[in-house]
Amino acid sequence: MNEEAGRRKAEGLPRNKKGEIMEDALIGLLAGKTGRIRILSDVSPYKGLDGKEYGPFKFGEVVELPIEEIQWLVKEKLAEMKAEVEKDG
């Protein structure tokens, strides 16, 4: 998807009162993509939303994961965003 097509797709997403794209809509837009994060705390192996096993991860490690996995790791303050999102495949 080129930048202009991505911008048009984002224009139709639901927004909150501040005009920001709602989190669920943004995650849907990014589904199937990956990103890089830096691990902030040791993380034991776990089963992801896609049924695959992820981890273990160690403090300071930089890993590439599906956006769906990144969302909860960052929300729980176990990781921070490292770099831009990349298209999967």
C-alpha angles and dihedrals in degrees: 000000000000123000095259093051090049091051092051091049091051092050091067096052121111115263135201126236091278090056093250120140109258114251097239091051091049092050089050090052091051096044111131093026130107136216140187123249137178114230113234098186135021110274122201119223112281140175112253129216089267092056093251122126117245129190159332092206127184130213111278095016117136113217138174115228140161113279091244090062094043091054096065096036090056093041090053089048092242091122144013130218112268109180144347125305117264130206113254115241 
